[in-house]
Amino acid sequence: MEKSRPVKGTVDKIVDKVVDVVSDGGPSNEIPGRPGREPAPLEEPTEPRAPLPPKPDQAGPEVFTATGRPTDVPPTAWAQGGEYLTTAQGLRLTDTDHSLKAGPRGPVLLQDHHLREKIMHFDHERIPERVVHARGAAAHGVFRAYGTATTVTRAAFLAKDVETPVFVRFSPVLGSRGSADTVRDTRGFATKFYTGEGVFDLVGNNIPVFFIQDAIKFPDVIHAGKPHPDREIPQAQSAHDTFWDFVSLHTEATHHTLWNMSDRGIPRSYRTMEGFGVHTFRLVDAKGATTLVKFHWKPKAGVHSLLWEEAQIINGVDPDFHRRDLADAIEAGAYPQWELGIQTFPDTPEQTFQGIDLLDPTKIVPEELAPVQPIGLLTLNANPVNFFAETEQVAFHPGHLVPGIDITDDPLLAGRLFSYLDTQITRLGGPNFAQIPINRPHAPINDMLRDGFHQDAVHSGVAPYKPNSLDGGCPFFAGQSEGGYRETPVRVPAAEKVREAPASYADHFSQPRLFWLSLTPVEREHVIAAYTFELGKVYEQAIKERTLRTLAEIDSYLCEQVAQGLGLPAPKPVNSLPSVEPSPALSQLGQTWPTTGRIIGIVAAENSDLETVRALRQAILDGGMVPLVIAPAGGVLGADGGDPVTVQRTFATARSVEFDALLLAGTPAPGKDAYGARDAKAGNGVTGTPTDPRVLLMLAEAFRHAKPLGGWADAEQALTAAGIDTAAPGVLVAGSGDAALEEIVRLLGRHRVWDRFPPAVGIA
């Protein structure tokens, strides 16, 4: 019988512990929430010891036999044992940070049994959703090549004006299928090209670097970022102990972590998100000459992000924000577009460029050193018909290549070449996942692969082997002139089998410093706020202090400001800060972008100038933007007239985070439901104004989120009631609706009104 645990007694104990701490009557580790059994030390422990027992509040299942018989074995017998890291078969290991390679820079060896076991087990940890990138949104489209890549590759789909059908899937990394969209996380950007030479998959992220340099560490970084395994919290976020414990000890993660803490970690939309192939690939031209490249997706709408408060509000108001935005834009005909570009580098034996190791996936090459050359245009123009059949079942793989595109010896890429195939066996039920409609190539298939789960083809013949004569020798090998794929014959230097990394991989701080110094002051403020927030959610003091030591190696001001927010002293750097040249291309700000697809909210009521509202709606649509009328109630405005205005949002359902800008058609009167008992947003304490309090809340939020605000007629009255200075940057009360819209659109070209809130003096 289950033992009872009175709720009151449990609560009383927790309250007593908190009271003890507050009154200095007990140790700090009595506060509930400690992630581990013991406080974490500042330095990584190195003295072997047995696994820690469960925390006092934890208990495992009692040990019974498979036939229900009790045993005398303690529940802890289910847990791991021994003080040394082993394989699943008990073999003790000396290293789990490096794959087995032919020399430090050599290719990863297939005989690496530890890599195989570790990645295989990781691939099958989740059933049936993806272990990572579980929550996705996708769309169909077309890629049209410019022909500019034909000088470096013979890939047929990159020839001039060739159009290739594509399917693109976007996704956060950490969260489950039920998590929210606008969490702080890396986003996947995976593109499946259905070329005439077979499928080519470009499987990348919206951040150009990764946390690790070797695929053998992938299970570790994801285990650290996922929810704690005892409580399964927190969901879809990195603001917790295990993530920061890992990245503060494994400093090769520093560069990617800094990108994640920047605005890149919370994109405004999938439509305004860059994509990167992350790895260095090898292109091969018609004569066999090779060029090393990095792939880039550049959104035509520019790169834009959310503010952190916006993201937090959206996660509650509309957790499907990114999915909805992508689908709505396509349905409205505002088709998202990206240019595919490449950075090219000579294919030298060293595989470096300007001192940067091209095989290190934690490094970028600044665009000022190697410009991104556009090679084609991607347009997403159709939503899926069935989410499960398409978005959920699509299967990508970095090894899906076409003639003219080859891989390199990047050890992270090597592990992905194994992992992506392996994971489909569990997730999609067997080896025939390529026959699922969304995965089927648009080229003839004769692979001699037979049977297996979910075999949909009905193969003929009796000889699925080579060589054969019974089937007439078919299938035959293809030479290069027939489109046959041939790996580039790269010379592998004589080397010893080692678990090592090249010496160049040991530089973990120069590129994070490059990224930090390349950001504008307002972007740096956001990075400081992100680190302060995330580390403020960490329980263990030692992990915070360890992370501050890492930040000290990037920039003293960054470290000092985060330390100040945490109430901790700022450590000094151990090494001299590297001298780097900033790369302006890494900043999201300072340019002007098209306003296509931007959403403008028009706040109106029955007493508004509806003639102007109609005209502005049409002008916004003509400009390729999306107008949404926000009114006190649903239905239409001006029902008595001949041309009523349809209401898309009400004061009860609208929130500022949905809009890129707001236009006020005068000052709307309060709706009939504008009282706190009906709608808590109406009970914000602002009384005595003729404006609906929910509109005041919406205006105040949009103002502090640096969004353009405009209006005409008596709109100034509502802005003033919301506490907004109408002389502030990006706030305009015009004499007409046309003038207000014109200024709003001009401001939208810069995405936000960043000069509304100047950064701290010390950050410039």
Secondary structure as GFF3:
##gff-version 3
##sequence-region A 1 764
A	DSSP	alpha_helix	7	22	.	.	.	ID=ss1
A	DSSP	three_ten_helix	28	30	.	.	.	ID=ss2
A	DSSP	three_ten_helix	75	78	.	.	.	ID=ss3
A	DSSP	beta_strand	101	102	.	.	.	ID=ss4
A	DSSP	alpha_helix	113	123	.	.	.	ID=ss5
A	DSSP	beta_strand	137	145	.	.	.	ID=ss6
A	DSSP	three_ten_helix	156	158	.	.	.	ID=ss7
A	DSSP	beta_strand	163	172	.	.	.	ID=ss8
A	DSSP	beta_strand	187	195	.	.	.	ID=ss9
A	DSSP	beta_strand	198	205	.	.	.	ID=ss10
A	DSSP	three_ten_helix	215	217	.	.	.	ID=ss11
A	DSSP	alpha_helix	218	225	.	.	.	ID=ss12
A	DSSP	alpha_helix	241	249	.	.	.	ID=ss13
A	DSSP	three_ten_helix	251	253	.	.	.	ID=ss14
A	DSSP	alpha_helix	254	261	.	.	.	ID=ss15
A	DSSP	three_ten_helix	263	265	.	.	.	ID=ss16
A	DSSP	three_ten_helix	270	272	.	.	.	ID=ss17
A	DSSP	beta_strand	275	276	.	.	.	ID=ss18
A	DSSP	beta_strand	281	284	.	.	.	ID=ss19
A	DSSP	beta_strand	290	299	.	.	.	ID=ss20
A	DSSP	alpha_helix	308	317	.	.	.	ID=ss21
A	DSSP	alpha_helix	321	331	.	.	.	ID=ss22
A	DSSP	beta_strand	337	346	.	.	.	ID=ss23
A	DSSP	beta_strand	352	353	.	.	.	ID=ss24
A	DSSP	beta_strand	356	357	.	.	.	ID=ss25
A	DSSP	beta_strand	373	382	.	.	.	ID=ss26
A	DSSP	pi_helix	388	392	.	.	.	ID=ss27
A	DSSP	beta_strand	405	406	.	.	.	ID=ss28
A	DSSP	alpha_helix	411	427	.	.	.	ID=ss29
A	DSSP	three_ten_helix	433	435	.	.	.	ID=ss30
A	DSSP	three_ten_helix	437	439	.	.	.	ID=ss31
A	DSSP	three_ten_helix	480	482	.	.	.	ID=ss32
A	DSSP	beta_strand	497	498	.	.	.	ID=ss33
A	DSSP	three_ten_helix	503	506	.	.	.	ID=ss34
A	DSSP	alpha_helix	510	518	.	.	.	ID=ss35
A	DSSP	alpha_helix	521	536	.	.	.	ID=ss36
A	DSSP	alpha_helix	541	552	.	.	.	ID=ss37
A	DSSP	alpha_helix	556	566	.	.	.	ID=ss38
A	DSSP	three_ten_helix	584	586	.	.	.	ID=ss39
A	DSSP	beta_strand	599	603	.	.	.	ID=ss40
A	DSSP	alpha_helix	610	622	.	.	.	ID=ss41
A	DSSP	beta_strand	626	631	.	.	.	ID=ss42
A	DSSP	beta_strand	636	637	.	.	.	ID=ss43
A	DSSP	beta_strand	645	646	.	.	.	ID=ss44
A	DSSP	beta_strand	649	650	.	.	.	ID=ss45
A	DSSP	three_ten_helix	656	658	.	.	.	ID=ss46
A	DSSP	beta_strand	661	665	.	.	.	ID=ss47
A	DSSP	three_ten_helix	680	682	.	.	.	ID=ss48
A	DSSP	alpha_helix	693	704	.	.	.	ID=ss49
A	DSSP	beta_strand	709	712	.	.	.	ID=ss50
A	DSSP	alpha_helix	715	721	.	.	.	ID=ss51
A	DSSP	beta_strand	731	733	.	.	.	ID=ss52
A	DSSP	alpha_helix	737	748	.	.	.	ID=ss53
A	DSSP	three_ten_helix	754	756	.	.	.	ID=ss54
A	DSSP	three_ten_helix	761	763	.	.	.	ID=ss55
###
